[in-house]
Amino acid sequence: MSDLFGAARRASRPRVKPTRAEIVERFGVSDLKSPRAHLCFRCGASTGLGFGSLHRGTKIVFACKEHFGELQ
């Protein structure tokens, strides 16, 4: 489809939420001294809420209160 000026429109597709595993893989940190540690994966706010366990060999993802629900 195109509009009056001939510019093609992008087909709108439903936004797919990433899975928890995808979030951990992309935003997880394995070193607590990393610049991304203690920052929310979604908005970058400083936070202490973390999801994951370094003792089990998985990465930790930090999230603020508003975005922590995406990890559960």
C-alpha positions in Angstrom: 0.0 0.0 0.0 1.0 3.6 -0.5 -0.3 6.9 0.7 -1.1 10.0 -1.3 2.6 10.8 -1.8 3.6 7.4 -2.9 5.5 6.4 0.2 5.1 2.7 1.1 3.7 1.9 4.5 5.1 -0.8 6.6 2.8 -3.6 7.4 1.9 -3.5 11.1 2.6 -6.7 12.8 1.9 -7.6 16.4 4.8 -7.0 18.8 6.1 -10.2 20.3 7.3 -10.1 23.9 10.7 -11.7 24.4 10.9 -14.7 26.6 12.8 -14.6 29.9 15.6 -16.7 28.4 16.0 -14.1 25.6 16.1 -11.3 28.1 18.7 -13.0 30.2 20.8 -13.8 27.1 20.7 -10.3 25.8 20.8 -8.1 29.0 22.3 -10.5 31.6 25.6 -9.7 33.3 28.0 -12.2 34.8 30.2 -9.7 36.5 28.7 -7.4 39.2 31.3 -4.8 38.4 30.0 -4.5 34.8 28.6 -1.1 33.8 25.3 -2.7 33.0 25.0 -4.2 36.6 22.4 -2.7 38.8 20.7 -0.9 35.9 17.2 -1.9 34.7 17.4 -3.9 31.5 14.4 -2.0 30.0 14.7 1.7 31.2 18.2 1.9 32.6 17.1 3.1 36.1 19.4 2.3 39.0 18.1 -0.7 40.9 19.0 -3.5 43.3 16.4 -6.0 42.1 18.1 -8.8 40.3 16.9 -12.0 38.7 19.2 -15.0 38.3 22.0 -16.6 40.2 25.7 -16.4 39.5 26.3 -19.4 41.8 24.3 -21.6 39.3 26.3 -20.3 36.4 23.5 -18.1 34.9 23.6 -14.4 34.3 21.8 -11.9 36.4 19.3 -9.4 34.9 18.5 -6.3 36.9 15.0 -4.7 36.6 13.2 -1.8 38.3 9.8 -2.4 40.1 7.8 -1.6 36.9 9.7 -4.0 34.7 10.4 -6.9 37.2 7.2 -8.6 36.2 8.5 -9.2 32.7 11.1 -11.6 34.2 8.7 -13.7 36.2 
